Amino acid sequence: MLASPDSAASGGRAMEKATKPSRRRRRGRGRRRAPPVLAALDLGTNNCRLLIARPGRDGTLRIVDSFSRIVRLGEGLAGTGLLTEAAMDRTVAALKVCAGRIDRLRVHHLRAVATEACRQAANAQLLVDRAAREAGISLSVISPAEEARLAALGCAPLIGEEYEGALVFDIGGGSTEAIWLKREGRRPLIVHFASIPLGVMSLSEINGGRPDRERFAAMREDLRGRFEAVRRDMERRGAFDLTRHHLLGTSGTVTTLAGVALNLPRYMRARVDSSWHDCADMREVVNRIVCLPREARALLGCIGYERTDLIVAGCAIFSAICDVWPCARLRVADRGLREGILRELSAEARR
């Protein structure tokens, strides 16, 4: 379990949906009951992601299925404050796919959460109602504190052994979380967290219509000021020693940057997850991506046409983080909120 001084602000538990398998008599004595199937669904501003796993007796998780689809739920939200009908239709269609996989694999426990787009949208309840009615999935809109806690819980195993802690950051579609995660005995402790209500989709919409280099510079400057305020608040809790901490990034932006840095022809999770990088090298990758024409950027296997505009905003957020917390090393996590949910569900199943 992750210890957090902000746990009281993290909001209530999301509802769980249980799809119970038929009862089966155990054949023979001494046979162990199969571990339960667990599922975590994360509905963000840009993506709908599902992860299904079985817990091992040693606390590990064996992934049995996963699903991800770009739904652009937050499209137009920055200007209107509302989810569009088309965005909700795309999202419900993706949720129906998730529901089919959940039923087929006989999931015992599901936690399905929605984040910044639904926190901001005045009509978010319409989507929550449609998800329950049309896909049979109970969505819970979680607070920024709960989102940060779950992301940190999922990433905590990747704190480098020789480090005191890490600055965990999660660049989403509609918000960016920054979390100071520190070792406290055997349990990682959230010393401080902040949620900035800007992500790759919202930033792209606000700063559209300008050349990439110009909007990159404007977005980076904006985010740098916001993160400087976060660091000032953070250091009221104590000094953040840059030599004893590293950056730990989880999101489509940072995993994409890692894939480009590794010269992968296409994205490969096994190569990216838990990989280490020099921050100076990653800054060079950012500069290369931003300077490429849109068409050339889209041809990079780890970016593609769907992300070619959003990656510029992601690069601006990442660069601002590196400016404010200039650690030497970055570790990349292709894990986060969903894995945090699964770890909690696994602990509850063991109890």
C-alpha distance (Angstrom), angle and dihedral (degrees) to the residues before:
residue distance angle dihedral
M1 . . .
L2 3.80 . .
A3 3.78 116.2 .
S4 3.80 114.3 -138.2
P5 3.81 132.3 176.1
D6 3.81 87.5 -152.8
S7 3.79 96.2 53.3
A8 3.80 92.5 113.6
A9 3.80 88.5 62.4
S10 3.77 94.9 47.1
G11 3.79 95.7 94.2
G12 3.76 130.8 -125.0
R13 3.73 127.9 -51.5
A14 3.76 117.1 -80.4
M15 3.75 117.5 -116.4
E16 3.76 117.1 -96.4
K17 3.74 126.8 -141.4
A18 3.78 117.4 -149.7
T19 3.73 121.6 -156.8
K20 3.78 102.1 -169.1
P21 3.79 119.8 -151.0
S22 3.76 120.0 -137.3
R23 3.78 113.8 -86.9
R24 3.75 113.8 -100.8
R25 3.76 126.6 -167.0
R26 3.73 113.6 -124.0
R27 3.77 111.5 -115.1
G28 3.74 113.7 -136.1
R29 3.74 129.7 -1.4
G30 3.75 123.3 -73.2
R31 3.80 95.9 23.5
R32 3.79 111.1 140.9
R33 3.76 119.8 -125.8
A34 3.80 111.4 -109.9
P35 3.80 113.0 -103.5
P36 3.80 115.0 -102.9
V37 3.79 120.9 -96.4
L38 3.80 112.1 -117.4
A39 3.80 130.4 -165.8
A40 3.79 135.7 -166.4
L41 3.79 122.7 -166.4
D42 3.80 121.6 -167.4
L43 3.80 116.9 -169.3
G44 3.77 108.0 -168.4
T45 3.78 135.3 173.3
N46 3.80 92.2 -89.2
N47 3.81 108.3 14.7
C48 3.78 141.8 42.5
R49 3.81 110.2 -150.0
L50 3.78 131.8 -177.1
L51 3.81 128.2 -172.2
I52 3.81 123.6 -174.6
A53 3.81 121.9 -169.9
R54 3.78 146.7 161.1
P55 3.82 117.3 -132.7
G56 3.79 119.0 -126.5
R57 3.78 124.2 -139.6
D58 3.82 89.1 -112.5
G59 3.80 92.2 58.8
T60 3.79 95.5 -99.8
L61 3.80 123.7 127.8
R62 3.80 124.4 -131.0
I63 3.79 109.5 -152.2
V64 3.80 111.0 -138.5
D65 3.81 100.6 172.9
S66 3.79 141.8 -0.6
F67 3.77 137.1 -174.8
S68 3.80 133.8 -171.9
R69 3.78 130.8 177.3
I70 3.80 131.9 172.4
V71 3.82 104.9 -125.2
R72 3.83 101.0 162.3
L73 3.78 91.2 -142.8
G74 3.79 91.2 170.7
E75 3.80 95.5 53.9
G76 3.82 108.2 140.2
L77 3.80 92.4 -0.5
A78 3.80 94.7 118.3
G79 3.80 91.0 61.6
T80 3.80 102.4 37.6
G81 3.79 107.5 23.3
L82 3.83 88.1 -131.1
L83 3.79 137.8 101.9
T84 3.79 109.9 -119.8
E85 3.79 122.7 -125.6
A86 3.81 90.7 -119.0
A87 3.82 92.2 51.7
M88 3.81 91.3 49.8
D89 3.83 90.6 48.1
R90 3.82 90.7 53.3
T91 3.78 90.9 46.8
V92 3.81 95.5 48.7
A93 3.81 89.6 49.0
A94 3.81 89.3 55.0
L95 3.80 91.4 46.1
K96 3.82 89.5 53.9
V97 3.81 89.0 56.0
C98 3.81 88.8 50.4
A99 3.81 90.9 49.4
G100 3.80 90.9 53.1
R101 3.80 91.6 53.5
I102 3.80 92.0 45.1
D103 3.81 91.3 53.0
R104 3.80 94.6 43.4
L105 3.81 92.9 52.8
R106 3.82 92.7 43.4
V107 3.79 95.7 -124.6
H108 3.81 113.1 -156.2
H109 3.81 99.2 -165.2
L110 3.79 128.9 24.0
R111 3.75 130.2 178.7
A112 3.80 113.8 -171.5
V113 3.80 118.3 -172.8
A114 3.80 135.9 -178.4
T115 3.79 123.0 -155.7
E116 3.81 140.8 -171.7
A117 3.81 102.0 -15.1
C118 3.79 91.0 54.5
R119 3.80 91.9 41.8
Q120 3.80 89.9 56.7
A121 3.80 102.2 36.9
A122 3.80 116.8 94.2
N123 3.82 89.8 -151.9
A124 3.82 97.6 46.3
Q125 3.81 91.1 120.6
L126 3.82 88.8 66.9
L127 3.78 89.3 61.8
V128 3.81 92.9 44.3
D129 3.82 89.4 52.6
R130 3.81 93.0 46.9
A131 3.81 91.7 48.7
A132 3.80 90.4 54.6
R133 3.80 95.4 42.6
E134 3.80 101.2 40.1
A135 3.81 103.5 28.3
G136 3.80 102.2 23.0
I137 3.81 91.4 -125.5
S138 3.81 121.9 133.8
L139 3.81 107.0 -143.5
S140 3.78 120.7 -161.3
V141 3.81 119.7 -160.9
I142 3.80 104.5 -138.6
S143 3.79 129.2 -155.3
P144 3.83 123.3 -109.6
A145 3.81 88.8 -108.7
E146 3.79 92.2 54.7
E147 3.80 91.5 46.2
A148 3.81 90.6 52.1
R149 3.80 92.4 46.7
L150 3.80 93.6 51.3
A151 3.81 93.2 45.3
A152 3.80 90.4 50.6
L153 3.80 91.5 47.6
G154 3.80 90.4 53.3
C155 3.82 93.5 47.8
A156 3.83 99.1 39.2
P157 3.84 95.6 96.2
L158 3.82 89.1 63.0
I159 3.82 97.4 63.6
G160 3.81 103.7 122.2
E161 3.79 113.1 -106.4
E162 3.80 93.3 -129.2
Y163 3.82 92.9 51.7
E164 3.79 132.4 85.2
G165 3.79 92.5 -140.7
A166 3.78 146.3 -45.7
L167 3.78 143.6 -112.5
V168 3.80 101.1 -120.4
F169 3.78 115.0 -159.0
D170 3.78 129.8 -175.7
I171 3.81 115.6 -166.7
G172 3.79 106.2 -161.2
G173 3.77 134.5 174.5
G174 3.79 95.5 -96.3
S175 3.81 105.8 14.2
T176 3.79 142.6 22.6
E177 3.79 122.4 -141.1
A178 3.81 123.3 -155.4
I179 3.82 115.7 -167.3
W180 3.79 129.3 -178.0
L181 3.80 102.4 -146.2
K182 3.80 118.2 -173.5
R183 3.78 135.6 177.5
E184 3.80 113.3 -106.4
G185 3.79 106.1 179.8
R186 3.79 106.3 -60.8
R187 3.80 93.9 -23.4
P188 3.79 125.5 75.6
L189 3.79 113.3 -127.4
I190 3.79 127.6 -150.1
V191 3.80 101.3 -134.1
H192 3.80 93.6 179.6
F193 3.77 139.3 -15.0
A194 3.78 137.8 -171.9
S195 3.78 134.1 -173.8
I196 3.81 119.3 -149.6
P197 3.84 110.3 -159.0
L198 3.80 92.7 -134.7
G199 3.80 128.0 91.4
V200 3.77 138.2 158.7
M201 3.81 95.6 -72.8
S202 3.78 98.5 43.9
L203 3.81 92.8 43.6
S204 3.80 91.7 48.5
E205 3.81 91.9 51.6
I206 3.80 94.0 46.6
N207 3.82 93.7 47.1
G208 3.80 100.4 37.3
G209 3.79 125.2 131.1
R210 3.82 97.9 46.6
P211 3.82 131.5 99.6
D212 3.81 112.4 -85.9
R213 3.82 96.9 -112.7
E214 3.79 92.5 48.6
R215 3.80 95.3 48.6
F216 3.82 90.9 42.5
A217 3.82 90.0 57.1
A218 3.83 92.7 46.4
M219 3.80 93.7 47.9
R220 3.80 92.7 46.1
E221 3.81 91.5 51.7
D222 3.81 91.9 48.4
L223 3.80 93.3 49.5
R224 3.79 93.6 43.5
G225 3.80 90.0 60.2
R226 3.80 91.6 48.7
F227 3.80 93.4 48.7
E228 3.80 92.4 46.6
A229 3.80 87.5 60.1
V230 3.82 89.2 49.5
R231 3.81 91.6 52.1
R232 3.81 91.8 49.5
D233 3.80 89.3 53.9
M234 3.79 90.6 44.3
E235 3.78 94.7 53.7
R236 3.77 91.4 55.9
R237 3.82 82.1 75.8
G238 3.81 91.8 52.4
A239 3.79 142.9 -62.7
F240 3.81 116.6 -51.8
D241 3.82 102.1 -139.5
L242 3.81 107.2 -150.5
T243 3.82 91.6 -160.0
R244 3.82 93.1 54.3
H245 3.81 96.9 44.5
H246 3.78 136.5 57.6
L247 3.78 134.0 -163.3
L248 3.80 116.2 -99.7
G249 3.78 113.2 -167.0
T250 3.79 129.0 -168.0
S251 3.80 122.6 178.4
G252 3.76 142.8 79.6
T253 3.81 89.7 -84.8
V254 3.77 97.8 56.7
T255 3.81 95.1 39.6
T256 3.82 89.0 50.5
L257 3.81 91.3 50.2
A258 3.80 89.5 49.9
G259 3.81 91.2 50.4
V260 3.81 90.4 52.5
A261 3.83 91.3 45.6
L262 3.82 89.4 53.0
N263 3.84 90.5 49.4
L264 3.79 91.8 -124.6
P265 3.82 114.2 174.9
R266 3.81 87.5 -146.2
Y267 3.77 133.8 5.4
M268 3.83 114.2 -76.6
R269 3.79 116.3 -176.5
A270 3.82 93.4 -162.3
R271 3.81 90.1 60.4
V272 3.79 96.9 42.1
D273 3.81 106.1 40.3
S274 3.83 111.6 90.7
S275 3.83 92.6 2.0
W276 3.82 119.2 148.2
H277 3.80 124.2 -135.3
D278 3.79 137.7 178.0
C279 3.79 107.9 -113.6
A280 3.80 89.9 -137.0
D281 3.82 89.6 58.7
M282 3.80 91.5 49.1
R283 3.80 90.4 52.2
E284 3.80 87.8 56.4
V285 3.81 89.7 51.7
V286 3.81 89.4 51.9
N287 3.81 91.8 51.3
R288 3.80 91.3 48.8
I289 3.82 93.2 50.2
V290 3.79 95.0 46.4
C291 3.80 92.5 49.3
L292 3.81 94.1 51.4
P293 3.81 119.0 97.6
R294 3.81 112.4 -108.1
E295 3.82 93.4 -107.1
A296 3.81 93.3 51.1
R297 3.81 91.3 46.1
A298 3.81 91.0 52.6
L299 3.81 90.4 55.0
L300 3.80 91.9 62.6
G301 3.80 104.3 105.9
C302 3.80 95.4 -133.7
I303 3.82 93.4 50.5
G304 3.80 111.6 37.7
Y305 3.79 129.1 173.3
E306 3.83 97.6 -65.2
R307 3.81 93.1 59.3
T308 3.78 102.6 32.9
D309 3.82 94.8 101.3
L310 3.80 96.4 36.5
I311 3.81 93.6 52.1
V312 3.83 91.0 66.4
A313 3.81 90.3 59.7
G314 3.80 89.7 44.6
C315 3.80 90.4 52.0
A316 3.82 89.9 51.9
I317 3.82 91.9 52.3
F318 3.81 92.3 45.7
S319 3.81 92.2 48.8
A320 3.81 91.6 50.1
I321 3.81 90.0 52.3
C322 3.81 90.6 50.6
D323 3.84 89.5 49.5
V324 3.80 93.6 52.9
W325 3.83 97.8 37.7
P326 3.84 102.8 30.7
C327 3.79 97.2 -173.9
A328 3.80 116.8 165.0
R329 3.79 97.4 -128.8
L330 3.79 138.0 44.5
R331 3.78 127.4 -162.0
V332 3.78 117.1 -160.1
A333 3.80 122.6 -142.5
D334 3.79 123.6 -163.3
R335 3.78 86.1 -168.3
G336 3.76 136.5 65.1
L337 3.79 135.3 118.7
R338 3.81 97.2 20.9
E339 3.80 92.2 48.0
G340 3.80 89.1 48.8
I341 3.80 89.9 54.4
L342 3.81 91.6 47.5
R343 3.79 92.2 50.4
E344 3.81 90.2 53.6
L345 3.81 93.1 45.8
S346 3.80 89.3 49.1
A347 3.82 91.5 52.2
E348 3.81 90.5 48.8
A349 3.82 91.3 48.9
R350 3.82 90.7 52.5
R351 3.81 90.1 52.1
